[in-house]
Amino acid sequence: MAKSANLCWGQHHHLLRYLRVPAPSRHEAHIGTSYPLPAGCTVAAVRTALTHLVRRHEVLRTVYDLTGTAADGHAWPRQLVQPPSPQPVVEATTEDAVDVIARLTRTPFDLAREWPLRACVVTAGGRLVRLHLVFNHLAFDDVALDRIAAELDELLAARTEGRPAVLDPVEHQPVDLARFEESRTEADLEPALGHWREVVRKLPADVFSKRRNASGAAHSASFTVPSLLSASRAIAAREHVWPSAVHLAAYAVTLAAYTGQTLVAHRMYTSQRDASGIGGTVTCLSYPTPVVADLGGDPRFSAVVKESATRVSQAMTHAHVPYDRVYELVAEKGVRVAAELNFLDNAPRSCRTRRDRYAVNAAPADWARAGSDSYLRIYEWADGITLALQALDAVMDADAVEHFLRGYARLVEAHRDPGTDLRVSEAAALIGFAPPEPRRTRSEAEPERTGTAPAERVLVDVVAEVNGLGEVDPARSYLGAGGRVLRLPRVVEALHERGWSAGLVPFTTARPLSALAHELVPARG
């Protein structure tokens, strides 16, 4: 019988994100890389090395039962480890490699049947030129990818040099981590969940409320500033904090300057590895935790930095919780926290520029369907910092994106000088955004739908059945009635079995089930 367990807690966010995005846009969360190969490497060596990794790491041969009903009927997504076999490898020539790799990258993973790695070897005249890998983010985070890459390096080097490979032992598989997490009681979870309840209690309704409009476009740009690396490190050393705290503070102050708010909130990608105690597991152990920065009282930048360091420390300490529980706390409060921040360590690689470089990127149409308002990535290279920002035009137009990135960099550079310690109001003047003006917003009126009373009865029955609830009040929201977000795949499936079609997203809002019933449409086929 195949090994199985619930999803690991760090996988919840990526599953929910994958399911809420339309299938043609899911590739936006795939992780693709052209993998460097040692001299003399062959296609056979690549196949052998990948198959060795598949035997060694269960995550590489894991599929996902999204409804859980195949195992025991408890309607909870599960990971299913399949027996080892050779890793599928697609072969392409240099003439057709672009099309082949694009297809492998853009096609959504079939979670129920497909392993979370795709491999393509590119050859010219029968000679291996390069290896391209595509990973499903549900199964991997940066730490897991780094370990897979290091082991692939060693396996290929050993093969080409004619020596045994030396690899560290695999102490824990994802199923081991998941079973440990399943054993945790409510009493075990309470200290961490209590922390997140307090954070959620402080969340503002919508940090972009003064800027939000009805536009559906999106923008993407990046700003690479070599000097920002030394500036952020100098501030961190002076304040005795990690550089991440400096960037968290700069982001909060720049966000406040743009939005005109003193209470700003966003989500920061946080690793569960240290808090889990099983940090070496090769799987995804990161998710976006809610962060609140209260800039009332016009504090100085140094104070914001110190408070940011505390928030980073608290987030890491309390990180090991089921993400769905944190998600449900935010959803039940009915607030919008859709600005995201992520730190990415790209050292020892170079940013490849000695001068500041601003670049406008292609419009992120696929990312725009993922439910976020903005997403700032901070890439730390060996010789610089890149700030990469994606934003919906509904909250930030193209000029504002550029102004945000340049203002952020200007704020950090200004504090390289030990004699500079701006208050938030002074920082806002330095950044120089015009005050927010009232903007046209979407109508909040309920659209007319064709659902009927029978649809409401079916919906209430399905929610009760899937979640094991005795009675469900249609006047309450899905979560308010006791529904669990990870049971939504089974809710949608059960509705389809009864002749109705629905998406996952409406169920995660504060709208009552009676209103959602009006959005059900007859299922096709």
N, C-alpha and C positions, 0 to 999 in steps of 0.2 A: 504494500500500500504506500502511496506517495506521501512524503512528509508534508504537513500543512500546519498553518497557524493563522491567526488574524494578521492583518497588516501591522508592520511596525508603526509606532506612533508618528515617527518622522515622515512616513509616507502619506499620511492623511491629506495634507495640503495639496500635494502634487496629484493625487487621485482626483480630488474634488475639482481642481483646476482643469485637469485633462477632460473631465466629464462635462464641465459647464461650457467649454469652448466648442464651437462647431467643428466637426471632423476635419474639414479642409484646412483649418487653421491650427490644428493641434501640433503641427511640426514646429511651431514657434518655440515650444518648450523642449524640443529634442536637442541633444548635445552632440555636435559633430566635430570631428577633428581629422586632419590629415596627419597620419602618424609617421614620424621619422624612422627610417630603417637603417640598420648597420650595413656596411659594405659587404657584398657577397651574399646577402639574404635572398632566399628563394621563396616562391609561392608555397612549396611544400613545407618549408620551415614556418611560415606564417600559419598555415593550417594546423600544423602540429602544436604550435605554441598556443593558439586560441583554444584548441580542443583540450589541452592541458589545463588552461585556466577554467574552462567549463567544468571539468571534473573537480577542480580544486575549490571553486567558489559557487555555492548553490544559487546565489542571486542571478548568475548568468544562465541558469536553466530553470527559472521560475516563471510561472504564469499566474494570472490572477482571476479568481472567481468573484466577480463584483457583487453578486447577490448572496453568496454564501449558502444558497439552498442546495447546492450539489453535495455539500458535506454533511450538514446536520439540520438544515432548515432554520438556522437562527438569523438569516438575512443580514449577515455581517460580511463585508469583503474579506477574502482570505488569499493568502499566498500558497501556491501549490508547487512543490519542488519536483521536477521531472527527472527521470534517470539520465545519467550522462550519455552523451552521444556527440559526434563531431559537430562543431560550430559551423553553421552554414556560412559559406564565403562566396560572394558574387565576384566573377572575373570580368573585367572590362579592359579594353585597349585604350590607348591615349586618344584615339579618334572618337570613341563614344563615351568616355569617362564622365564628361560633364553631365550628359543626360542621365546616365545610370546613377550617378551619385545624387543628382537632384531628385530622382524618383525615390531612392532609398531614404533621403532626408525628409522629403515632404509627405510621404505616405504615413498616415497614422498607424501606430502600433496596434495590433490586435491583441489586447491585453489577455484575453482568455486563451489564446493559442500560441502567441509568438514570444520567444525569448527577448529580453530587453537590450540585445546588442545586434547590430547589423554590421557586416564587414564586407568591404570591397577591395580587392587587389587590382591595381592598374598595371598593365604590362605594355611593353613596346617591343615588338619582334620576339615575343616569348620571354623577355627579360623583365623581372619585377622592377617597377619604377616607384610605386608608393602604395601605402595602405590607408584607406579611409574607413573610419569607424563612426557609427551613429548609435548613441545611447538613449534609452528612455529615462527621463529624469525621475520617474517614479521609483526607479531602482538605484539611482546613483546620485550622490552629491560630489562636491569637489574633492573631499578627502578620499572617498571611495574610488573616484576616477584616478586620483594620483597613485593610489596603491596598485590598481590594475595596470596603469601605464608603467610603473616601476617594475612590476613583475614581468610584463611583456618585454620590456627592455632587457631584463636579465635572461629570460628564456631565449630570445633571439640572439643575444650576444653569445650565450653559451653554445648555441647550436652552430653559429658561424665560426666560433673559436675552437670547437671540438672539445668542450669540457662540460662537466656536470653543472647544472644550474643550482644556485644557492638561493633559496627562498625562505623567508620566515614562516613559521607554522601558522596555520589558520586556527585561531583559538575559538572563535564563535562564528556561527552562521546566522543569517537573518532570522531563521525560525527560532533559534535559541534566544535571541533578543526578544522576539515577539512573545514567546512563552513566558519569559521573565516578566515582561510588561503585563501579560494577562494575569500573572500571579499577584500583582500589586493591588492592594485593597484601597477603599476610599480613604481610610485613615492614613495610608501611605501617601496618597495623592494630595491630601488636604493642604499641607503647607504650601505646595506650589500652586494649586488651584486657588487658594486664598489670596496669594499674591496677584494672580491674574484677574480675579474678581475685583480687587481694589484698583488695578490699572484700568479695567473696563469701566468701572464706576466713574472715573474721571474723564473718559473720552468725550470730546465735543461732538456735536451732531454731524458736522461737516466742515472740515477746515477750509475747504474751497468755496464755502457758501457765498462769499462776496464776489467771487470771480466766475462762478459757474454760469454757463449759458447752454444753448441747445445744439451746438455744433456737433457733428459726428466725425470730423476728421481727426488725424493724429499726426504728431511730429516726432522726429528723432534727430538728435545732434550729439556730438562729442567734442570735448575741449581737453586737449592734452597740454599740460603745463609742467615742464621738467622741474622748475624751481619749487613747485608746490610740495614735492616730496620732502625736501630739506626744511621748508617752512613748517609743515605739519609736525615733523619730528622735533624741531626745535621747540615748538609750543608744548608738545607732549612731554619732552624732557623737563621743561621749566615747571610744568604743572604736575609732574610725576604721575602721568597717566599713559595709557596706550594711545597711539595715533588714532585708533578708531573712535575714541572719545572726542578728539578734536574735530573729526569729520562729522560725528553725530551732532555736536554743538553747532558747527557751521551750517549744517543742513537745517537744523531747527530754527536758527536765527534768520537764514535766508528765506525759509518757508514762511516765517512770521512776517518778514518784510514784504513778501509778495502778497500774502493773503490778508494782511491787515488784522491778524488775530494775535492775541497774546497767549492763548492756549492752543497749541498745535499738536497734532497727532499724526502718526504714520505707522507703517509696519516695517520692522527691521529683521532681515533674515538672520536667524540665530541657530547655532548648532546645539543639538542635544547630546553630543558625544561625551563631553566631560561629565555632565550631570547624570548620564545613563549608567556610568560605571562599566559599560561594555563598549567603549568608544572605538575599538578597532574593527568593529563589524563592517563588512563591505555591503552597505546598503545606503539608502537616503536617510539622513538623520538631521535634516534642517527644515525649518519652516518659518514663516514671517510672524514675529511676535508684535503685539501692539505696544507702542511707545507714546507716552504723553510728556510734553515739555511745557511747563507753566512758566512763561516769561513775564508774568505780571510783576510789577514793582520795578521794572526797567533794570534788571541785573547787568553786571559787567560780563564780558565774554569769558573771563577766567572762571567766574562762578558758574556759568552755563557749562563750561568744559568739565568742571568738577562734578556737577550734577549729572552730566552725561556719562561720566565714568561710573558713577553709582548705578545708573540705569542699565548700562552694559553688564556690570557685575551681577545685578539682580536678575536680569534676563537670563544670563548663563546659569546662575544658581538654580533657577526655577524652570529651566528649559524642558526638563524631561517630564512632560505631561502629554496626554493624548491631544493632538492638535484639534480634533473635532470638538472637544470640550471647550477649548478657548474660542473656536469659531462660533460655537453655539452661544457663548456668553455675549459676544459682540453682536451677533444677529438678533438675539432676544432684546438687547438694549435699543435696537433700531437705529444705530448710528452708521455713518459711512466712513470707513477708515480704508481708503484705497490709494494712498500714496505709499510707495514702497522704496526701501533703501537696502542696498546690498554692498558689502565690502568683498573684493576679490583680490587675492594675492597672486600677482603674475610674475613676481621675482623668481628666478634671476633673469627673466627675459627683459629686453630693452623696449622702451616706448618708441624708439627709432626716430627721435627728433630732438634737436637741441633748442628749438624755438617753440613758442606757443603755437598750437595748431588747432583751429576750429574747423569742424567739418559738419556739414548738413548731410544726414543719412536718408536713405529711402524711407518713405512714410511707413510706419509699422502697422500695416492694416491688420495683420493676423494678431499681433499683441493687443490691438485695440479691442478685440472681442473677448479678452480674458477677464474683464471686470475690474481692472485697475484704472485709476485716474492718471497716475504718473509713476515712473520707475527710474530711480537714480542708481546707477552702478558706479562705484568708486574703485577703479583698477589701480593697484599699487604695483608699479614696475620697479626694476632695479635702479632706474634713473629718472623717474618722473611719476606723475599721477595723471590718469585720464578720468574725466567726469563724463559719463554717458547718460543722457536723459531722454526718456520717452515720455510723452504726455499727450493726453487727449486735448484737442482744441477746445473742448467744452470747459477746460480749466486753465489752459495756457496756450496762447497762439505761438507761432514760430518766433516772433520777435521776443516774446516773453521767455521762451526756452533759452535763447541765446543770452538774454539779460540775466536770467537765473544762473546760468553756468559761469558767466564772467563775474557776476556779483559775488558768487560763492568763492571763486578763486581770489578775488580782490579782498574779501573779508579775511581769509586765511593769511594771505601775503601781508596784510596790514599788521597782523599780530605776530609776525616774525620778530619785530622790534620789541624787546622786553618792556619798553616804556609805553607801549600801546595796549590799552585795555578798554575797548569801547563798550558803552552801554548798548542795550538792544536798540534803543531809539537812535543812537549815533550810528550804529551799524546799518540800520535801515536807511539813514541819510546817505551813508557811503555807498550802499548798493544802488539806491536811487530809483526804486520803482515808484511810478505815479500811484496815488491812492486808489484803491478799488472803487469802481463805479457800479451802480446797480446794473445787472445784466439780465437779458431776457432768459427766462427759465422754462423748462418743459412743464406742460400742464400736468398736475397731479390727479386730474379727474380720471376715474375708472373708465377704460374704454368699453364700448358696448361689445358684448360677446354673445355667442349663440348657445352657451351651456344651459343646462336645464336642471330642474330639481332631481331627476334621476342621477345626473352626473354628480351632484352634491352627495347623494346617498352612497354612491359607489366610492367616491373619494373618502368619505368618512369611514366607511367599512374597511377600505384598503389600509388607511393610516392606522386604524386600530389593530387590524390583523397583523400587519408587518411589524409593528412596534410592540405587540403584546399588551395593548391597552384595553381596559374593560369598556371605557366609554370615551368618545371624542366629541368635544363641543365644536361645531362648525364656526362658531363666532370667534374662535381663537386661531392663532397662527399655527402652522405645522409644528414649529419648535415649542410654542407655548402650550400646545395640546399634549406634549410629551413625545413628539416624534424626534428621532435621532438622525442627524445629517448623513451618517454613513449608511443608513438603511434606505436612503432615497433611490439608489439604483434598483432595489427590489420593489419599492413603491411604484416607480415608473413602469417596471416590468409587469407588475400585478395589474396596474391600470390598463395596460395594453392587452393583457389576457382577457380583460372584461370589456374590451372594445373602445377604450379611450386612450388618447395620446396626450402626453405632457412632457415638459422639460424639467430639469432639476432646479434651475435658477429661481423661479417664483416661490418655491417652497422654502427658500432660505431668507425670505423677507418677513416683515412683521405683518403682512396682510393676512386677513382671516381665511380659513379654508373655504368659507362660503363664497368669497370673492374669487379664489383660485379656481373653484369649480366652474366658473363662467369662462375660464380660459381653456378648459378641456375641449378637445375636438375629437370627432370620431376617428378611430385608428384605421389605417389603411392596411389591408392584407392580414 
